[in-house]
Amino acid sequence: RDWGMVFHEENDGGGILGAHLGFNSDADATGGARRRQFEPIVGSASHNILCPLLTDMYQITMCYAYFNAGRHRKHAVFDLFFRKNPFQGEYTIFAGLEDCLKFIEDYKFTEEHLDFLRAQMPTAKEEFLEYLRQLDCSEVKIYAMKEGSVCFPRQPLLRVEGPVGICQLLETTLLCLINFASLVATNAARMRAAVGPNKTLLEFGLRRSQGPDGGLSASKYSYIGGFDGTSSALAGLKFGMKVGGTHAHSFVQSFSSLDDLESTFIESPTGGAPVDILVIVQKYRKELNWGHTNNGELAAFIGYSQAFPTAFLALVDTYDTLVSGIPNFLLCALAMYEIGFKPLGIRLDSGDLAYLSLEARNMFKQIEDRFNIPGMAAQLKIVASNDIGEDTLYSLAQQGHSIDTFGIGTHISTCQTQPALGCVYKLVEFDGNPRIKLSQEIRKVSVPGKKIIYRLIGRAGFPLVDLMILDSESPDNEPRAGERVMCRHPLDPTKRVVCIPHKVQALLSVVWDTKRSHPPNSITSIRAVAMKELSLLRHDHVRYLNPTPYKVSLSEHLFTTMHDLWRVEAPIAELS
């Protein structure tokens, strides 16, 4: 199925759950009623709390200091960037731009906000509060990479230009919106790389997320990074994502015996008289000599198949996966095949997932051969969950397994391996002059000036290097296809490379200039950007172990400007 954003009509009689888990339920053939699904809310932000006060208080006090000094309208340029790729990798997926633009679009202090600030800053001039009352982003200009782009350390994801007062006030919120979004999208992309293109990845992390907003953001940005769907119903409504799930252990535990079944009948797929499914199940149970399985579990599976006859997928590890869970599922599956339905499969939520999935597939094959049901073993799907992360996915691949779908919770919704990306927002130009931030930690020295970024692409179609040049440089300094370009390492003067690109791609474009520069993008289109860009990187940049760092370089002029400014601004210590 197409896991795209726009929902289409799905069969009602349970088939939609199967579709959500990436399975074809053949619902149309069962004659079930059809229902209309929701369209995505285009551009829907994950957040209902975005406002000017979603910031650090020091941004507001700093803005007041600018105002009090008469400098709040001086023109400034800020870069938003990160210093190190996450998860010990060598690439990052840029995400969160649409939420940033929504925030910018709606930026306005309310009277409630101003009353709060008046109480917090009793010595502030009333003229400052009036300045905030009138403030919006109509004088701000923002350049950004395309959301979903592959990006690398030091290069600006956003370049924010305008009066320093408003640009300073935007810092914390923009960082908040991009840091986690890009982290989750990158985490998801790495997990997609671990399983390959043909497995289904579902985000199951809402219950483990850091609050409701963290849960919604994880659902949205895991999809952008390569996941196929989510268990979050609200994410499905807000973002148009495919949603679904099966059942929990509690459903199985709620049944103690076959007598707990209110009815033993299941609807007919042809619209005829209901069929007594228990009679058929008992027939197969006797023939296979499987009287040892848990009766309550068997009753639960029958009950679930009655509720979702076109989307029957059972959680099989409540009591014993191999001794009871899978046999009970197969008894129900045989009955459903006989009646005319096609069961979907099983979910494993504990134990040795590689071993259990292989054993399950073998059991499916044995039943297929014994009862002459061609294709049954291949058609039945195996879903696995249970604290799965990137390391587990690679380990399972090495061991060998027969899992079709992975449900991933904690490791995607909390980014447990690395909980923060570390984006920063630095002043790089003030009143027309480049500015630099120095540090005793060399990696924290910023690249000054208003910059343009170009991606230099080689003859084989792979990106070779990203080159930053100053916006003020002569057009003759812009890189051109087929011409030699000197690329300098930002910090090490001995590292340089000459590149002759086959193609040159500009990475920054205007996304806000008093208003949006383009309509909101759907998360499907953003996801497509991410998948395409990842496919263009060389394998050694994206591999799991010891990936090759990607080069982010400076033009000769920018390198000279940076190091000249560094020498000017660095104090000279005196020793005696």
ZAMARGU-4260 file (C-alpha; in steps of 0.2 Angstrom, whole numbers, plus 5000, padded with zeros to 4 digits):
<rodrens>
0) 5000/5000/5000 | 5005/5018/4998 | 5009/5026/5015 | 5006/5043/5008 | 4997/5057/5017
5) 4980/5058/5009 | 4968/5045/5016 | 4957/5036/5004 | 4942/5025/5007 | 4945/5009/5017
10) 4934/4995/5021 | 4926/4996/5038 | 4924/4979/5044 | 4941/4979/5052 | 4951/4980/5036
15) 4958/4997/5040 | 4968/4990/5054 | 4977/4978/5043 | 4981/4992/5031 | 4988/5002/5045
20) 5000/4988/5048 | 5006/4988/5030 | 4996/4973/5025 | 4984/4970/5011 | 4967/4965/5019
25) 4958/4961/5003 | 4944/4971/5011 | 4935/4975/4995 | 4932/4957/4992 | 4923/4954/5009
30) 4909/4966/5005 | 4912/4977/5020 | 4905/4994/5022 | 4916/5008/5016 | 4920/5024/5025
35) 4929/5041/5021 | 4945/5044/5030 | 4952/5061/5035 | 4962/5073/5024 | 4978/5079/5032
40) 4978/5096/5040 | 4990/5104/5028 | 5004/5113/5038 | 4997/5108/5055 | 5009/5112/5068
45) 5012/5099/5082 | 5010/5113/5095 | 4995/5123/5102 | 5006/5133/5114 | 5017/5142/5101
50) 5018/5160/5106 | 5031/5174/5109 | 5032/5168/5127 | 5038/5151/5123 | 5056/5157/5125
55) 5069/5160/5138 | 5066/5175/5149 | 5084/5181/5145 | 5079/5184/5127 | 5066/5196/5132
60) 5077/5205/5145 | 5091/5206/5131 | 5078/5213/5119 | 5075/5226/5132 | 5093/5230/5134
65) 5094/5232/5115 | 5079/5244/5116 | 5085/5254/5131 | 5102/5257/5121 | 5093/5262/5105
70) 5100/5247/5096 | 5084/5236/5094 | 5082/5241/5076 | 5100/5238/5070 | 5101/5225/5056
75) 5107/5208/5062 | 5110/5191/5054 | 5109/5175/5064 | 5113/5157/5059 | 5105/5142/5066
80) 5116/5127/5065 | 5123/5112/5074 | 5141/5107/5078 | 5140/5088/5077 | 5130/5075/5069
85) 5120/5064/5081 | 5120/5045/5084 | 5139/5044/5080 | 5134/5046/5062 | 5139/5058/5048
90) 5123/5066/5042 | 5107/5074/5049 | 5089/5077/5042 | 5084/5095/5043 | 5066/5095/5050
95) 5054/5107/5059 | 5054/5121/5046 | 5035/5121/5043 | 5032/5123/5062 | 5044/5138/5062
100) 5035/5146/5048 | 5019/5144/5057 | 5026/5152/5073 | 5033/5166/5063 | 5016/5169/5054
105) 5006/5170/5070 | 5019/5180/5080 | 5010/5192/5091 | 5011/5197/5110 | 4994/5197/5118
110) 4988/5208/5132 | 4990/5193/5144 | 5008/5191/5139 | 5012/5210/5141 | 5003/5210/5159
115) 5015/5195/5164 | 5030/5204/5157 | 5025/5220/5166 | 5025/5211/5182 | 5041/5202/5179
120) 5050/5218/5173 | 5044/5231/5184 | 5058/5243/5180 | 5055/5241/5161 | 5049/5257/5152
125) 5031/5256/5146 | 5037/5261/5129 | 5046/5244/5128 | 5029/5235/5131 | 5021/5246/5118
130) 5035/5241/5106 | 5031/5222/5110 | 5013/5225/5107 | 5016/5231/5090 | 5029/5218/5086
135) 5027/5205/5072 | 5039/5197/5059 | 5035/5208/5045 | 5053/5215/5044 | 5061/5198/5046
140) 5068/5188/5031 | 5073/5170/5033 | 5083/5159/5021 | 5082/5140/5024 | 5087/5123/5017
145) 5073/5113/5010 | 5064/5104/5024 | 5069/5085/5023 | 5087/5090/5016 | 5102/5081/5022
150) 5113/5093/5031 | 5130/5093/5040 | 5138/5102/5055 | 5142/5121/5054 | 5131/5125/5039
155) 5116/5136/5043 | 5099/5127/5042 | 5091/5144/5044 | 5098/5162/5041 | 5087/5175/5050
160) 5089/5193/5045 | 5081/5209/5052 | 5080/5221/5066 | 5090/5213/5080 | 5076/5215/5093
165) 5064/5203/5085 | 5078/5192/5078 | 5084/5189/5096 | 5067/5185/5102 | 5065/5171/5089
170) 5080/5161/5095 | 5074/5150/5108 | 5058/5145/5100 | 5066/5141/5083 | 5079/5131/5092
175) 5065/5121/5101 | 5056/5118/5085 | 5071/5112/5075 | 5082/5103/5088 | 5070/5088/5092
180) 5062/5088/5075 | 5078/5085/5066 | 5084/5073/5079 | 5069/5062/5077 | 5069/5063/5058
185) 5088/5058/5058 | 5085/5044/5071 | 5070/5037/5060 | 5081/5038/5044 | 5095/5028/5052
190) 5082/5015/5058 | 5075/5014/5040 | 5093/5012/5034 | 5095/4997/5046 | 5080/4988/5040
195) 5080/4992/5021 | 5066/4998/5010 | 5055/4983/5011 | 5051/4982/5029 | 5037/4992/5038
200) 5042/5003/5052 | 5028/5009/5064 | 5030/5022/5078 | 5023/5016/5095 | 5031/5028/5106
205) 5017/5040/5113 | 5015/5031/5130 | 5034/5033/5133 | 5036/5051/5126 | 5041/5066/5135
210) 5024/5073/5137 | 5010/5075/5124 | 5019/5087/5113 | 5034/5076/5112 | 5023/5062/5107
215) 5015/5071/5093 | 5032/5078/5087 | 5039/5060/5087 | 5025/5053/5077 | 5026/5067/5064
220) 5045/5068/5062 | 5047/5049/5062 | 5037/5048/5047 | 5047/5062/5038 | 5063/5051/5042
225) 5056/5035/5034 | 5043/5027/5046 | 5027/5021/5038 | 5014/5025/5052 | 5010/5028/5070
230) 4999/5021/5084 | 4994/5039/5089 | 4976/5042/5084 | 4979/5061/5086 | 4994/5061/5075
235) 4983/5053/5062 | 4970/5066/5063 | 4982/5081/5064 | 4994/5075/5051 | 4985/5063/5040
240) 4996/5049/5045 | 4992/5030/5044 | 4987/5024/5061 | 4984/5007/5068 | 4987/4994/5081
245) 4981/4977/5086 | 4977/4973/5105 | 4987/4972/5121 | 4990/4958/5133 | 4975/4965/5144
250) 4963/4959/5130 | 4969/4942/5131 | 4970/4941/5150 | 4952/4947/5151 | 4946/4930/5144
255) 4948/4915/5155 | 4939/4901/5145 | 4929/4898/5129 | 4913/4901/5139 | 4918/4919/5140
260) 4913/4921/5122 | 4896/4930/5121 | 4894/4923/5103 | 4903/4909/5094 | 4897/4916/5077
265) 4906/4927/5064 | 4899/4936/5049 | 4900/4928/5032 | 4912/4936/5020 | 4898/4933/5006
270) 4884/4941/5016 | 4876/4925/5020 | 4871/4917/5037 | 4884/4919/5051 | 4896/4905/5053
275) 4900/4896/5070 | 4918/4899/5071 | 4921/4890/5087 | 4915/4873/5079 | 4928/4875/5066
280) 4941/4880/5078 | 4938/4865/5089 | 4938/4854/5073 | 4956/4859/5069 | 4961/4859/5087
285) 4956/4841/5089 | 4964/4836/5072 | 4981/4845/5077 | 4980/4838/5095 | 4982/4856/5102
290) 4971/4854/5117 | 4985/4860/5128 | 4984/4878/5123 | 4977/4891/5134 | 4958/4892/5133
295) 4956/4910/5138 | 4969/4915/5125 | 4960/4905/5111 | 4944/4913/5117 | 4952/4931/5115
300) 4958/4927/5098 | 4941/4921/5092 | 4933/4937/5100 | 4946/4948/5091 | 4943/4939/5074
305) 4924/4942/5076 | 4927/4960/5079 | 4940/4962/5064 | 4937/4948/5052 | 4947/4956/5038
310) 4961/4962/5049 | 4964/4948/5062 | 4982/4950/5069 | 4985/4942/5086 | 4997/4946/5100
315) 5004/4929/5104 | 5016/4931/5119 | 5004/4933/5134 | 5007/4916/5140 | 5019/4906/5129
320) 5023/4911/5111 | 5027/4894/5104 | 5017/4882/5115 | 5001/4892/5115 | 5001/4909/5107
325) 5005/4904/5089 | 4995/4887/5089 | 4980/4897/5095 | 4982/4910/5081 | 4984/4896/5068
330) 4968/4888/5074 | 4958/4904/5072 | 4968/4907/5055 | 4963/4890/5048 | 4945/4893/5053
335) 4945/4910/5045 | 4953/4903/5029 | 4939/4890/5028 | 4926/4903/5031 | 4933/4914/5017
340) 4943/4927/5027 | 4962/4930/5026 | 4970/4933/5043 | 4984/4945/5044 | 4997/4938/5056
345) 5005/4939/5073 | 5014/4951/5084 | 5029/4946/5095 | 5032/4958/5110 | 5045/4948/5120
350) 5058/4935/5120 | 5071/4931/5106 | 5063/4940/5092 | 5074/4932/5078 | 5072/4914/5084
355) 5053/4916/5088 | 5050/4924/5071 | 5059/4910/5062 | 5050/4897/5072 | 5033/4906/5068
360) 5037/4906/5050 | 5041/4887/5050 | 5025/4883/5059 | 5015/4893/5046 | 5023/4883/5033
365) 5019/4867/5041 | 5001/4871/5042 | 5001/4878/5024 | 5008/4861/5018 | 4997/4850/5029
370) 4981/4859/5024 | 4985/4864/5007 | 4983/4883/5008 | 4995/4889/4995 | 5005/4905/5000
375) 4999/4905/5018 | 5016/4906/5026 | 5022/4920/5015 | 5006/4930/5017 | 5005/4930/5036
380) 5014/4944/5043 | 5025/4945/5058 | 5026/4961/5068 | 5039/4963/5082 | 5040/4976/5096
385) 5049/4976/5113 | 5061/4990/5116 | 5068/4989/5098 | 5082/5002/5093 | 5094/5004/5079
390) 5107/4992/5087 | 5093/4979/5089 | 5088/4981/5071 | 5106/4978/5065 | 5108/4964/5077
395) 5092/4955/5070 | 5098/4957/5053 | 5115/4949/5057 | 5106/4934/5066 | 5093/4932/5052
400) 5074/4934/5056 | 5057/4933/5047 | 5050/4949/5054 | 5040/4960/5042 | 5035/4975/5053
405) 5044/4983/5067 | 5034/4993/5081 | 5047/5005/5088 | 5042/5015/5104 | 5055/5022/5117
410) 5070/5023/5105 | 5061/5033/5092 | 5050/5044/5103 | 5063/5049/5116 | 5079/5047/5105
415) 5086/5037/5120 | 5103/5035/5112 | 5105/5054/5111 | 5092/5065/5118 | 5097/5081/5110
420) 5105/5087/5094 | 5113/5103/5100 | 5108/5116/5088 | 5114/5134/5092 | 5109/5151/5086
425) 5123/5163/5083 | 5125/5181/5078 | 5136/5182/5062 | 5133/5199/5056 | 5128/5216/5065
430) 5125/5232/5057 | 5133/5226/5041 | 5149/5219/5049 | 5153/5201/5051 | 5154/5195/5069
435) 5163/5179/5076 | 5160/5170/5092 | 5177/5163/5099 | 5179/5149/5112 | 5193/5139/5121
440) 5185/5124/5112 | 5190/5127/5094 | 5174/5117/5088 | 5163/5131/5095 | 5171/5145/5085
445) 5158/5151/5073 | 5159/5155/5055 | 5156/5174/5053 | 5146/5183/5040 | 5130/5181/5029
450) 5133/5166/5020 | 5127/5156/5004 | 5129/5137/5004 | 5132/5127/4988 | 5132/5108/4986
455) 5145/5102/4974 | 5140/5086/4965 | 5152/5075/4956 | 5151/5066/4939 | 5144/5050/4947
460) 5129/5060/4955 | 5136/5060/4973 | 5138/5076/4983 | 5157/5079/4985 | 5157/5094/4997
465) 5146/5108/5003 | 5155/5125/5001 | 5150/5141/5010 | 5154/5158/5003 | 5150/5176/5009
470) 5135/5184/5002 | 5145/5199/4998 | 5158/5189/4987 | 5160/5193/4969 | 5149/5183/4957
475) 5166/5177/4950 | 5169/5168/4966 | 5153/5157/4965 | 5156/5139/4961 | 5152/5134/4943
480) 5150/5117/4935 | 5166/5111/4927 | 5177/5124/4935 | 5190/5122/4949 | 5185/5127/4966
485) 5197/5129/4981 | 5188/5122/4997 | 5196/5126/5014 | 5193/5117/5030 | 5185/5130/5042
490) 5197/5127/5056 | 5213/5119/5049 | 5223/5129/5037 | 5233/5114/5031 | 5217/5105/5025
495) 5210/5110/5008 | 5204/5102/4992 | 5201/5107/4974 | 5184/5102/4968 | 5178/5102/4950
500) 5159/5099/4951 | 5149/5092/4938 | 5134/5101/4945 | 5131/5115/4958 | 5116/5116/4969
505) 5112/5131/4980 | 5105/5125/4997 | 5097/5141/5005 | 5082/5149/4998 | 5070/5163/5005
510) 5056/5155/5015 | 5049/5171/5024 | 5050/5189/5017 | 5037/5198/5027 | 5026/5183/5023
515) 5028/5165/5018 | 5037/5163/5001 | 5027/5146/4997 | 5012/5137/5003 | 5014/5124/5017
520) 5022/5108/5012 | 5014/5091/5017 | 5024/5079/5027 | 5023/5067/5013 | 5032/5079/5001
525) 5045/5083/5015 | 5047/5064/5018 | 5050/5062/4999 | 5064/5075/5000 | 5072/5066/5014
530) 5072/5049/5005 | 5078/5056/4989 | 5093/5066/4997 | 5098/5051/5007 | 5098/5040/4992
535) 5111/5052/4984 | 5124/5051/4997 | 5138/5039/4995 | 5136/5023/5006 | 5152/5026/5016
540) 5144/5043/5023 | 5128/5034/5029 | 5135/5017/5034 | 5132/5011/5052 | 5150/5008/5057
545) 5164/5021/5055 | 5155/5032/5042 | 5166/5044/5032 | 5164/5062/5037 | 5156/5073/5024
550) 5166/5089/5019 | 5159/5106/5024 | 5171/5119/5017 | 5174/5138/5016 | 5178/5148/5001
555) 5196/5156/5001 | 5188/5173/5004 | 5177/5167/5018 | 5192/5157/5026 | 5202/5173/5026
560) 5188/5184/5033 | 5185/5172/5047 | 5203/5170/5052 | 5207/5188/5051 | 5192/5192/5062
565) 5198/5179/5074 | 5215/5187/5076 | 5207/5204/5078 | 5194/5198/5091 | 5205/5186/5101
570) 5213/5195/5116 | 5232/5193/5118 | 5237/5187/5134 | 5252/5194/5143 | 5265/5183/5153
575) 5277/5189/5166
</rodrens>
